[in-house]
Amino acid sequence: ARMYRTGDLGRYLPDGNIEYLGRNDDQVKIRGFRIELGEIEARLARHEAVKEAVILAREDVPGDKRLVAYFTRPSPGQAVDVGLLRGYLQAQLPEYMVPAAYVSLDALPLTPNGKLDRKALPVPDSEAFATHRYEAPVGEVEIKLASLWAELLKIERVGRHDHFFELGGHSLLAVTLIERMRKEGMEADVRVLFGQPTLALVAAAVGQVQRIEVPATKIPTLARQRRI
């Protein structure tokens, strides 16, 4: 019989159930999207400031899986702006394939056999995310927002010109942020976060939400009339 090879690895347990063991390739699934890590690696490696590139799907916080790019430079002392690398990939790949963090390494970690040791790749720190020149939040709203962003994005501090999505945010976190803001008394429209994703601009839009009054539907009444 013809069989479809999914690429998933598994084994039968004594009770007849199947235990999932992972994949036999570099494909991962993040927020419903299937992603080929090798495709991202190939694109990033073409950048002139990158010598070698490795992409890893990390879940350092349970339930928050994100793509992290690790790279080496042609010259060890060469400085690389992670914001430029992110922008470079954004111009070539859909948003869900763009890594959230970029970690510069002097050399990729290897196993005794000379193969890439993915388990030895470090957890990204705050410098691995694209940030702008830090400027402290101004006013009560910006300060409260900065605290929420730092908590949700798992970073130390957020400046008033920092970009929510460049710091590792995504659509699900954006919805969570809006709910947290409402609980703190900061009413905002999620569309503002997608359209003006810097801390200062989101803070400026707080309180400007226009609630839409939806008129009562007449469908039930018409349905009863038709049944009569």
N, C-alpha and C positions, 0 to 999 in steps of 0.2 A: 504494500500500500504506500501511496505517496505521503510523506510527512513534511510538515513545515518546521524548519529549524529556527527556533526563536532566539538562540544565543544564550538562553538561560541555562545555568547548571544546577543540577539537583540530584538527590539520591533517595531511593526508597528506604523507608524505615520499617522495622519489623512489623509494625501495626498496619502497614499498607499505605500510610501517608507519605507525601513527598516533602523532603526538607530542601528549601532553597539555599544554594551555596554561592550565588553570585552570577557573574557573566563571564563568558569566554572571550570578550572583547572589551573595548573601552567605552561602551555605551552606558550612559547613566540617565536617570529620569529625575527631573527637578520640576516641581510645581506642574506636573502633567505633561511636560515636554521631554521627548527623548532626544538626547544630545550625544553626538559623537565627539569625544574629547580630542581625538586625533585631528579633527578638522580645525578646531580652535588652535591647537598646538602648531599646526602647519602655517596658519595665518600669522600667528604671533611671531614665529621664527623668521618670517620674511622682513620684519622690521629691522632697520639698520642698527638699532641700539641693542638688539637681542642676538645672542649667539646660540643658545639652546633654550627650549621652552618645554615646560611640562604643565599640564592642567590637571587639577585634582578636584573632585567633588567632596567637600568636607562637611561634616555635621558636628562641629564642636559644641554647638548648643542643640540639644534634642529637639527635633522638629524643624530646625532651620538649616537646611542643606544649601550650600552656596558654592559657586565655582571660584577656585583660587588659582592664579597663574604664578608659576615659579619660573624664573629665568636667570640665565647667566649673561654677562656682558662681554663684548669683544675685547675690551680693555678693563681689567679689574678695578681701576680707579675711576672709571667713567660714571658720571652721575646720570641717572635716568628719571625723568618725570613720569610717575605712574599715570598721571592725568592724560599725558600724551599717548601712552600705550592704550589706555581705555578708549580714548577718542579714535585712535587708529582702528581698533576692533569694532567700535560702534558704526564706523562708516562701511564695514564689510559684512557684518553679521547681524542677525536679529537680536533684539535686546536680551532675550532669555539665554543667549549663548555668550554674552559678554561677561567675563569674570568680574566678581565684585572686588577682589583684592589682588595685588601684584607684589610678589616677594622677590627681591633681588638677592641672589646667592653668588658667592665666589666660585662655587662648584656644586654640581648636583650630587647628592649623597648616593653612594654605591654600596652594594652588598659585597661580601668577599668574592663572589663569582663575577663581579664587575657589572652587574645589572643595576638598574635604577632601584633604589630603596625608597619606595613611596611612603613607607611608614616613618621614615626619618625626616620627611619634609616638615618644616616647622609650622606651628600655628601662626597665622598672620597677626601682626600687631597693628597699632593705629597708623603707623607710617605706610602700611601696605594699601591704604585706601586713598583715593584721590581727594585731596583737600586743598582749599584755597588759603591764602595768607590769613592766619588766624586773627580775627577781630572779635573781642568778647561781645556776647549778646547785650543788647541795650533795652532796658525796660522790663517790667514784670512779665509780659507775655513772651518775649523772646527768651528770657531766662527759664521760664517754665517749659517752653517748647524745647530748648536745648537739653534740658534734663530728660525729657521724654525721648528725644531722638537718641541720646547717649545710652539710655536704658534699653531701648528696642534694638538698636544697632550694635550694642555691645562694644562701644568705644569709649575712650576716656573723656573727651571733650568735643563740643561742637561749636564752631564759630558762626557768626551771623551770616556769612556768605557761603557757607558749606552747602553742598548739593545733596539732597536726600538720597537719590539713586546712586550717585558716585560714591557715597559712603557705604554702599552695600544694601540699600533699601530695594524693595520690589513691590509689586502690586498688592500682595497679601499683607505685607507689613504696612503699606500705606493705609489700607482699610483699618487695620488694627490701630494705627496711630490716630486716625480720625475718631475712632470710638474712644480711645483714651483721652483725647483732647476734649471731647464732649463731656466726659465724666469730670474733667477738671474745669468745666464751665467755659471752654473755648470752642464755640460753635464754628465749624468750618465745612466747606464743601470739598469732597475728595478730588473734584476736578481742579481745584486750585492747586493742590499738591502736585498733580501731574503737569499742570501748566506753568507753575511758578515754584519750583522745588527747592529754592534756597530758604534758609531759616528766616531771614529778614522779610522776604516777600510773603511767605506763608503766615508769619506773625501779623503782617500788615493787613492780610485778608480776613483775619479772625473777626467775627461779628458782622461780616458783610453778607452772610448767607441769606438768600431770599427763598423762603419756604413756598413751595408750589401747592396751591389748594386744588385738589383733584375733585371735580364734581361727582356727585353720586351717579352711579351707572343706572340706566333704565332697562338694562337687559332682563332682569327678573320680571319686571312688570310686563314687558312685551311678551316674554315667554308664557306668562299666565294668560294673557289675552289670546295668544295663538292656541293654547290648549283648550280654552273655552270655545 
